[in-house]
Amino acid sequence: METGSPQDTGPTGTEGAAGAPGAVEAQSTAKAAEGAAEAAEGAAAVEDGPVWIALPPGLLKMRRLLLVVWLGLISLAAGLVPGLLAGPAWAAFALPPLALMAWGWVLIGRNWRSWRYAERADDLLISRGVLWREETVVPYGRMQLVEVTSGPVERHFGLASVQLHTAAAATDATIPGLDPAEAERLRDRLTELGEARSAGL
């Protein structure tokens, strides 16, 4: 009986030595899980920001085409008429409109890229402007009228604008150059959210 006692304790000591690495692995796994959870929380915090939507390129094409047409006609008239009546040197009057066309081409592109909007839980954000950045916050509960407009030129290019009218004129806003389908979807959604927020008030 006494000799069997040391033999019984041998395996027990071996099991304790083998259990130590398992405990270390469990702790490292728990730390890795905590790190992954913290990373997921950080990613979720970043995703909570507004999701900005840019304007389609159709508005850029329309504005640049109008710029070329109008300034092209002005340049032709300013250079051709004096050149024919007073001499070839007077055709240099066509240069200022051409320079203005090149400058306006760049500015129109920068202005188009500055336009964006984001739909949040309680309001609509509209950001625009190059030198002076302007951001308008339109609360859904303050909207009184949301309409889709499309003039002759916009219809030719397949574009539409969404106009937002609120209780305060300072928060009225317009989103130009949208696809008609997107403009109608945005109008319906904003109208629905506005009615829901107004009923909640």
NUVOKE-173538 format. One record per residue (C-alpha): x, y, z; residue in three letters. Coordinates in steps of 0.05 Angstrom, whole numbers, plus 5000, padded with zeros to 4 digits. Example, Ala and Ser with C-alpha at 12.3 -4.5 7.8 and 13.67 -1.06 7.14 Angstrom:
REM residues 2
<r><x>5246</x><y>4910</y><z>5156</z><res>ALA</res></r>
<r><x>5273</x><y>4979</y><z>5143</z><res>SER</res></r>
//
This chain:
REM residues 201
<r><x>5000</x><y>5000</y><z>5000</z><res>MET</res></r>
<r><x>5055</x><y>5048</y><z>5017</z><res>GLU</res></r>
<r><x>5096</x><y>5031</y><z>4955</z><res>THR</res></r>
<r><x>5036</x><y>5043</y><z>4910</z><res>GLY</res></r>
<r><x>5025</x><y>5112</y><z>4934</z><res>SER</res></r>
<r><x>5087</x><y>5144</y><z>4900</z><res>PRO</res></r>
<r><x>5069</x><y>5108</y><z>4835</z><res>GLN</res></r>
<r><x>5000</x><y>5140</y><z>4837</z><res>ASP</res></r>
<r><x>5027</x><y>5210</y><z>4846</z><res>THR</res></r>
<r><x>5073</x><y>5205</y><z>4786</z><res>GLY</res></r>
<r><x>5020</x><y>5209</y><z>4732</z><res>PRO</res></r>
<r><x>4986</x><y>5265</y><z>4770</z><res>THR</res></r>
<r><x>5049</x><y>5308</y><z>4767</z><res>GLY</res></r>
<r><x>5056</x><y>5294</y><z>4692</z><res>THR</res></r>
<r><x>4985</x><y>5318</y><z>4679</z><res>GLU</res></r>
<r><x>4998</x><y>5383</y><z>4717</z><res>GLY</res></r>
<r><x>5060</x><y>5396</y><z>4676</z><res>ALA</res></r>
<r><x>5023</x><y>5383</y><z>4611</z><res>ALA</res></r>
<r><x>4965</x><y>5428</y><z>4631</z><res>GLY</res></r>
<r><x>5008</x><y>5491</y><z>4637</z><res>ALA</res></r>
<r><x>5019</x><y>5501</y><z>4561</z><res>PRO</res></r>
<r><x>4945</x><y>5492</y><z>4549</z><res>GLY</res></r>
<r><x>4929</x><y>5548</y><z>4598</z><res>ALA</res></r>
<r><x>4980</x><y>5594</y><z>4562</z><res>VAL</res></r>
<r><x>4948</x><y>5579</y><z>4495</z><res>GLU</res></r>
<r><x>4879</x><y>5594</y><z>4523</z><res>ALA</res></r>
<r><x>4902</x><y>5661</y><z>4549</z><res>GLN</res></r>
<r><x>4935</x><y>5679</y><z>4483</z><res>SER</res></r>
<r><x>4871</x><y>5660</y><z>4446</z><res>THR</res></r>
<r><x>4830</x><y>5703</y><z>4493</z><res>ALA</res></r>
<r><x>4876</x><y>5763</y><z>4482</z><res>LYS</res></r>
<r><x>4873</x><y>5753</y><z>4407</z><res>ALA</res></r>
<r><x>4797</x><y>5752</y><z>4411</z><res>ALA</res></r>
<r><x>4797</x><y>5816</y><z>4452</z><res>GLU</res></r>
<r><x>4842</x><y>5849</y><z>4401</z><res>GLY</res></r>
<r><x>4796</x><y>5828</y><z>4344</z><res>ALA</res></r>
<r><x>4736</x><y>5855</y><z>4381</z><res>ALA</res></r>
<r><x>4770</x><y>5922</y><z>4392</z><res>GLU</res></r>
<r><x>4789</x><y>5926</y><z>4319</z><res>ALA</res></r>
<r><x>4717</x><y>5911</y><z>4299</z><res>ALA</res></r>
<r><x>4692</x><y>5965</y><z>4346</z><res>GLU</res></r>
<r><x>4740</x><y>6015</y><z>4315</z><res>GLY</res></r>
<r><x>4719</x><y>5997</y><z>4245</z><res>ALA</res></r>
<r><x>4645</x><y>6004</y><z>4265</z><res>ALA</res></r>
<r><x>4660</x><y>6073</y><z>4294</z><res>ALA</res></r>
<r><x>4692</x><y>6094</y><z>4228</z><res>VAL</res></r>
<r><x>4632</x><y>6067</y><z>4188</z><res>GLU</res></r>
<r><x>4584</x><y>6108</y><z>4231</z><res>ASP</res></r>
<r><x>4605</x><y>6171</y><z>4192</z><res>GLY</res></r>
<r><x>4562</x><y>6198</y><z>4135</z><res>PRO</res></r>
<r><x>4565</x><y>6160</y><z>4069</z><res>VAL</res></r>
<r><x>4575</x><y>6214</y><z>4017</z><res>TRP</res></r>
<r><x>4545</x><y>6207</y><z>3947</z><res>ILE</res></r>
<r><x>4576</x><y>6246</y><z>3889</z><res>ALA</res></r>
<r><x>4538</x><y>6275</y><z>3831</z><res>LEU</res></r>
<r><x>4537</x><y>6236</y><z>3765</z><res>PRO</res></r>
<r><x>4583</x><y>6260</y><z>3709</z><res>PRO</res></r>
<r><x>4524</x><y>6281</y><z>3666</z><res>GLY</res></r>
<r><x>4521</x><y>6349</y><z>3701</z><res>LEU</res></r>
<r><x>4595</x><y>6361</y><z>3686</z><res>LEU</res></r>
<r><x>4586</x><y>6345</y><z>3612</z><res>LYS</res></r>
<r><x>4525</x><y>6390</y><z>3606</z><res>MET</res></r>
<r><x>4559</x><y>6450</y><z>3639</z><res>ARG</res></r>
<r><x>4623</x><y>6442</y><z>3599</z><res>ARG</res></r>
<r><x>4585</x><y>6436</y><z>3534</z><res>LEU</res></r>
<r><x>4546</x><y>6499</y><z>3549</z><res>LEU</res></r>
<r><x>4611</x><y>6535</y><z>3565</z><res>LEU</res></r>
<r><x>4643</x><y>6514</y><z>3499</z><res>VAL</res></r>
<r><x>4581</x><y>6533</y><z>3459</z><res>VAL</res></r>
<r><x>4571</x><y>6602</y><z>3489</z><res>TRP</res></r>
<r><x>4644</x><y>6624</y><z>3494</z><res>LEU</res></r>
<r><x>4659</x><y>6591</y><z>3427</z><res>GLY</res></r>
<r><x>4607</x><y>6635</y><z>3393</z><res>LEU</res></r>
<r><x>4632</x><y>6697</y><z>3430</z><res>ILE</res></r>
<r><x>4704</x><y>6681</y><z>3410</z><res>SER</res></r>
<r><x>4684</x><y>6671</y><z>3338</z><res>LEU</res></r>
<r><x>4645</x><y>6736</y><z>3336</z><res>ALA</res></r>
<r><x>4700</x><y>6775</y><z>3372</z><res>ALA</res></r>
<r><x>4755</x><y>6750</y><z>3325</z><res>GLY</res></r>
<r><x>4721</x><y>6741</y><z>3259</z><res>LEU</res></r>
<r><x>4683</x><y>6806</y><z>3252</z><res>VAL</res></r>
<r><x>4741</x><y>6854</y><z>3271</z><res>PRO</res></r>
<r><x>4789</x><y>6811</y><z>3230</z><res>GLY</res></r>
<r><x>4747</x><y>6818</y><z>3168</z><res>LEU</res></r>
<r><x>4731</x><y>6891</y><z>3177</z><res>LEU</res></r>
<r><x>4796</x><y>6920</y><z>3206</z><res>ALA</res></r>
<r><x>4850</x><y>6870</y><z>3189</z><res>GLY</res></r>
<r><x>4879</x><y>6804</y><z>3212</z><res>PRO</res></r>
<r><x>4912</x><y>6835</y><z>3274</z><res>ALA</res></r>
<r><x>4844</x><y>6850</y><z>3303</z><res>TRP</res></r>
<r><x>4829</x><y>6775</y><z>3304</z><res>ALA</res></r>
<r><x>4868</x><y>6773</y><z>3370</z><res>ALA</res></r>
<r><x>4803</x><y>6795</y><z>3404</z><res>PHE</res></r>
<r><x>4784</x><y>6721</y><z>3401</z><res>ALA</res></r>
<r><x>4839</x><y>6703</y><z>3451</z><res>LEU</res></r>
<r><x>4807</x><y>6729</y><z>3516</z><res>PRO</res></r>
<r><x>4743</x><y>6687</y><z>3507</z><res>PRO</res></r>
<r><x>4786</x><y>6626</y><z>3492</z><res>LEU</res></r>
<r><x>4827</x><y>6638</y><z>3554</z><res>ALA</res></r>
<r><x>4763</x><y>6646</y><z>3594</z><res>LEU</res></r>
<r><x>4738</x><y>6581</y><z>3565</z><res>MET</res></r>
<r><x>4800</x><y>6543</y><z>3589</z><res>ALA</res></r>
<r><x>4795</x><y>6574</y><z>3658</z><res>TRP</res></r>
<r><x>4721</x><y>6559</y><z>3663</z><res>GLY</res></r>
<r><x>4733</x><y>6487</y><z>3640</z><res>TRP</res></r>
<r><x>4777</x><y>6475</y><z>3701</z><res>VAL</res></r>
<r><x>4732</x><y>6512</y><z>3750</z><res>LEU</res></r>
<r><x>4670</x><y>6474</y><z>3728</z><res>ILE</res></r>
<r><x>4706</x><y>6408</y><z>3740</z><res>GLY</res></r>
<r><x>4728</x><y>6429</y><z>3810</z><res>ARG</res></r>
<r><x>4658</x><y>6455</y><z>3827</z><res>ASN</res></r>
<r><x>4626</x><y>6390</y><z>3803</z><res>TRP</res></r>
<r><x>4673</x><y>6348</y><z>3845</z><res>ARG</res></r>
<r><x>4657</x><y>6390</y><z>3907</z><res>SER</res></r>
<r><x>4583</x><y>6372</y><z>3905</z><res>TRP</res></r>
<r><x>4561</x><y>6313</y><z>3948</z><res>ARG</res></r>
<r><x>4504</x><y>6293</y><z>3994</z><res>TYR</res></r>
<r><x>4493</x><y>6242</y><z>4049</z><res>ALA</res></r>
<r><x>4430</x><y>6213</y><z>4079</z><res>GLU</res></r>
<r><x>4434</x><y>6206</y><z>4155</z><res>ARG</res></r>
<r><x>4384</x><y>6180</y><z>4206</z><res>ALA</res></r>
<r><x>4354</x><y>6249</y><z>4223</z><res>ASP</res></r>
<r><x>4377</x><y>6296</y><z>4168</z><res>ASP</res></r>
<r><x>4405</x><y>6305</y><z>4098</z><res>LEU</res></r>
<r><x>4475</x><y>6335</y><z>4089</z><res>LEU</res></r>
<r><x>4493</x><y>6374</y><z>4026</z><res>ILE</res></r>
<r><x>4565</x><y>6397</y><z>4016</z><res>SER</res></r>
<r><x>4591</x><y>6441</y><z>3960</z><res>ARG</res></r>
<r><x>4641</x><y>6496</y><z>3945</z><res>GLY</res></r>
<r><x>4715</x><y>6500</y><z>3926</z><res>VAL</res></r>
<r><x>4744</x><y>6562</y><z>3958</z><res>LEU</res></r>
<r><x>4688</x><y>6572</y><z>4008</z><res>TRP</res></r>
<r><x>4663</x><y>6504</y><z>4031</z><res>ARG</res></r>
<r><x>4589</x><y>6504</y><z>4049</z><res>GLU</res></r>
<r><x>4552</x><y>6448</y><z>4084</z><res>GLU</res></r>
<r><x>4477</x><y>6450</y><z>4092</z><res>THR</res></r>
<r><x>4440</x><y>6406</y><z>4143</z><res>VAL</res></r>
<r><x>4367</x><y>6395</y><z>4125</z><res>VAL</res></r>
<r><x>4328</x><y>6361</y><z>4182</z><res>PRO</res></r>
<r><x>4275</x><y>6313</y><z>4157</z><res>TYR</res></r>
<r><x>4224</x><y>6340</y><z>4206</z><res>GLY</res></r>
<r><x>4231</x><y>6411</y><z>4179</z><res>ARG</res></r>
<r><x>4218</x><y>6394</y><z>4106</z><res>MET</res></r>
<r><x>4153</x><y>6420</y><z>4078</z><res>GLN</res></r>
<r><x>4161</x><y>6405</y><z>4004</z><res>LEU</res></r>
<r><x>4207</x><y>6362</y><z>3962</z><res>VAL</res></r>
<r><x>4201</x><y>6368</y><z>3887</z><res>GLU</res></r>
<r><x>4237</x><y>6344</y><z>3825</z><res>VAL</res></r>
<r><x>4249</x><y>6394</y><z>3769</z><res>THR</res></r>
<r><x>4280</x><y>6386</y><z>3700</z><res>SER</res></r>
<r><x>4287</x><y>6442</y><z>3650</z><res>GLY</res></r>
<r><x>4293</x><y>6433</y><z>3574</z><res>PRO</res></r>
<r><x>4369</x><y>6429</y><z>3575</z><res>VAL</res></r>
<r><x>4369</x><y>6381</y><z>3635</z><res>GLU</res></r>
<r><x>4318</x><y>6336</y><z>3600</z><res>ARG</res></r>
<r><x>4361</x><y>6335</y><z>3538</z><res>HIS</res></r>
<r><x>4419</x><y>6308</y><z>3580</z><res>PHE</res></r>
<r><x>4375</x><y>6262</y><z>3621</z><res>GLY</res></r>
<r><x>4384</x><y>6300</y><z>3687</z><res>LEU</res></r>
<r><x>4338</x><y>6326</y><z>3742</z><res>ALA</res></r>
<r><x>4345</x><y>6368</y><z>3805</z><res>SER</res></r>
<r><x>4315</x><y>6357</y><z>3874</z><res>VAL</res></r>
<r><x>4292</x><y>6420</y><z>3910</z><res>GLN</res></r>
<r><x>4281</x><y>6419</y><z>3985</z><res>LEU</res></r>
<r><x>4237</x><y>6471</y><z>4018</z><res>HIS</res></r>
<r><x>4236</x><y>6475</y><z>4094</z><res>THR</res></r>
<r><x>4203</x><y>6517</y><z>4147</z><res>ALA</res></r>
<r><x>4264</x><y>6563</y><z>4149</z><res>ALA</res></r>
<r><x>4287</x><y>6592</y><z>4083</z><res>ALA</res></r>
<r><x>4359</x><y>6589</y><z>4105</z><res>ALA</res></r>
<r><x>4358</x><y>6513</y><z>4103</z><res>THR</res></r>
<r><x>4327</x><y>6507</y><z>4034</z><res>ASP</res></r>
<r><x>4373</x><y>6468</y><z>3988</z><res>ALA</res></r>
<r><x>4379</x><y>6439</y><z>3918</z><res>THR</res></r>
<r><x>4415</x><y>6378</y><z>3892</z><res>ILE</res></r>
<r><x>4427</x><y>6388</y><z>3817</z><res>PRO</res></r>
<r><x>4447</x><y>6340</y><z>3761</z><res>GLY</res></r>
<r><x>4417</x><y>6275</y><z>3787</z><res>LEU</res></r>
<r><x>4392</x><y>6217</y><z>3746</z><res>ASP</res></r>
<r><x>4316</x><y>6221</y><z>3742</z><res>PRO</res></r>
<r><x>4309</x><y>6153</y><z>3776</z><res>ALA</res></r>
<r><x>4354</x><y>6174</y><z>3834</z><res>GLU</res></r>
<r><x>4319</x><y>6242</y><z>3839</z><res>ALA</res></r>
<r><x>4250</x><y>6207</y><z>3845</z><res>GLU</res></r>
<r><x>4277</x><y>6157</y><z>3896</z><res>ARG</res></r>
<r><x>4307</x><y>6213</y><z>3937</z><res>LEU</res></r>
<r><x>4243</x><y>6253</y><z>3933</z><res>ARG</res></r>
<r><x>4200</x><y>6194</y><z>3956</z><res>ASP</res></r>
<r><x>4247</x><y>6176</y><z>4012</z><res>ARG</res></r>
<r><x>4255</x><y>6247</y><z>4038</z><res>LEU</res></r>
<r><x>4180</x><y>6258</y><z>4035</z><res>THR</res></r>
<r><x>4167</x><y>6194</y><z>4074</z><res>GLU</res></r>
<r><x>4219</x><y>6210</y><z>4126</z><res>LEU</res></r>
<r><x>4193</x><y>6282</y><z>4132</z><res>GLY</res></r>
<r><x>4122</x><y>6258</y><z>4144</z><res>GLU</res></r>
<r><x>4146</x><y>6208</y><z>4196</z><res>ALA</res></r>
<r><x>4188</x><y>6260</y><z>4233</z><res>ARG</res></r>
<r><x>4132</x><y>6311</y><z>4230</z><res>SER</res></r>
<r><x>4083</x><y>6261</y><z>4259</z><res>ALA</res></r>
<r><x>4133</x><y>6246</y><z>4314</z><res>GLY</res></r>
<r><x>4137</x><y>6319</y><z>4333</z><res>LEU</res></r>
//
